[in-house]
Amino acid sequence: MGRFVYDRDAAVEMDDRTLAHLQVVMINKLRRQESFALTLRDDQRTLSVWVCPQTAVQFVYSGNRLPALNRQWIEELAVSANSLGGLRLLPEPSAVAHHELPPPPVVEQAAVT
């Protein structure tokens, strides 16, 4: 289980696959200097926050490999992020019905001699 950490003190646990999709959508909005509402739920509580480019957020993964990304899920989450209700986690659409993106490549540094 990974964790989304908001402003260094609020954290919500979720699986790494969900966290990777959330990260893509959030980083894209923050890169464009867009603020938005975010609502996340886990077994213990609901976290609703206002996220702006100055907010400290962390995406902490439990595994060492990033999962493949589901383009349709990213698009649905992005639509949610742009709605009046803000970004909220939606169920992942079936991976069979669309194309999955491979995980980002790992960049290895060349040895300097």
Phi, psi and omega in degrees: 000129175270179180222138168261123182247127181248126175053036173068352184229346178250129182226144176231129179275143176201164180290156184301324180297314178296316181300320180297320179290319177299318181299314181302312182294314182294315181296321178298318178292316182292326177299327178272010180062034180259133174266156182197159174275146179225129176235123179234146178233143169230191183294339187256332187197174173243133179246118175240123185220162172259123182252128177229168183302339180273353181285136175278119176232148178226145175242106186253115183265144178274332180265172181256005178234133177282139181286161172297148183259142180261108184303317182296319179296317178301315180297318179293321177294322179295320177298317177301316182298330181270001181273169178298327180283345179085180182289128174217152181288130177248156178298146179289130175293160181301131179288342181287329187280356183205180183272132174266139176274141177290160177297155179299148181292150176272125180266121180257140179275138177284145178289134179266126180244000000 
